[in-house]
C-alpha cells in the first residue's frame, strides 16, 4: 500500500508522535506521586494537566498565521528540538508554579510539532490511503502506553518524578537527530510567491469562514471535550477508586496499549475501505459504554480494571483515527498546515478546557477517593454525541471515500 519513501516518513512521524504522546501522558499516571510531592489538590492537578494543552493551543493558534511559509522538515526539526529543551527544564524544577510554566512551554512546542507531523503525513499520502497512514502514526499512542509510559513510571519509582523528564529529553534528542538524517524530501506545498502579512490574514480569514471548516472546528472542539475530560483523572481514579497500587499502573498501560495498537491500525484501514464517517460513527457509539465504565470504577480485581481501561483506549483511539482523516480532507495542501495548526489550537484549548472542567467537578475525600468523576463521564458522553451530529454535516474538499 505504501512505497519505501512513504514507509520511512510514516515510521519517523510515528517516532515523533510517540515522544509527544509519552510526554503528554506521563504526568497523568504520576498524579498520586505529584500530588504528594508538590503538595497539591486534585483541582490543582487538573490545572497542571491543562497547562500543557493550554500552551499547545495558544501556540498552535499563533502558528496558523505563519506555519505554511516554512519548509515542513525545517520547521518540524526546529520545534521538536525546542520541545526537547522544554522537557529538560521540566526535569529540574521543584515547585508547582515552576512546573506549571515548564509544562505550558513544553505544550507550546508540542502543539507545533503535532501540527507539522500530521501535515507531513497529509502532504505525502493521498486521501484514499490517508486514514490508514494516520492509523499507523496514531498507533504511537498505543506504543507509548506499552513502552514509553510504563518505562517512565518505572524510572520515576526508582529515582523520582524528575527522572522521567530527563529520560524524555534524551529520547527526544535521539529521535530528532534520526529525523534530521533520514527524513526524505516532502512534496513542496509552498507557493512561488511569498505572502505578506495582509495576504496571510486574507488566507486565514478564508480558512475560518469556509462552512465546512467551521464545522470541522466545532467537531474537533466537542470531540476533544468528550475525550480529554476523562483522561486527567482516569489513572488517579484507578488508584483512588479502584484501589490499584501505583506499581500496577504499568501493567494496565501495557495490556491496554497492545490492544489499542491493533485497533488504531484496523480502524484506519476500515475508514479507508468503508468510509471515514461511517467508521467514525461506529467507533464513537462504541466509545460511550467505555466512557461510562471508566468513570464508574469501584474496588475491583486487576483484570477488571485492565479490561475497562483497555476498552477505553481502544474505542477512544478508534474514533480519533477517522476523525483526523475527516479533518485533513477539509483543507487543500497549500494551506493545510495553517488549517491543521488552527485545528490543533482548538484541539489543545478544548483539552485544556476539558481538564479544567473536570478539575472543577472532581474532589478528593479525606479517605483518598475521587468524588464526582461519574459526572465527568456523563459530560463526556454529551459532548461526544454533539461531535457525532456535527460530523454528518462536514463536506470534504478532496476526493476519495467521503461517506
Secondary structure, 3 states (H helix, E strand, C coil): CCCHHHHHHHHHHHHHHHHHHHHHHHHHHCHHHHHHHCCCCHHHHHHHHHHHHHHHHHHHHHHCCCHHHCCHHHHHHHHHHHHHHHHHHHCCCCCHHHHHHHHHHHHHHHHHHHHHHHHHHHHHCCHHHHHHHHHHHHCHHHHHHHHHHHHHHHHHHHHCHHHHHHHHHHHHHHHHHHHHHHCCCCCCCCCCCCCCHHHHHHHHHHHHHCHHHHHHHHHHHHHHHHHHHHHHHHHHHHHHCCCCCHHHHHHHHHHHHHHHHHHHHHHHHHHHHHCHHHHHHHHHHHHHHHHHHHCCCCCCCHHHHHHHHHHHHHHHHHHHHHHHHHHHCCCCHHHHHHHHHHHHHHHHHHHHHHHHHHHHHCEECCCCCEECHHHHHHHHHHHHHHHHHHHCCCCCCCCCCCC
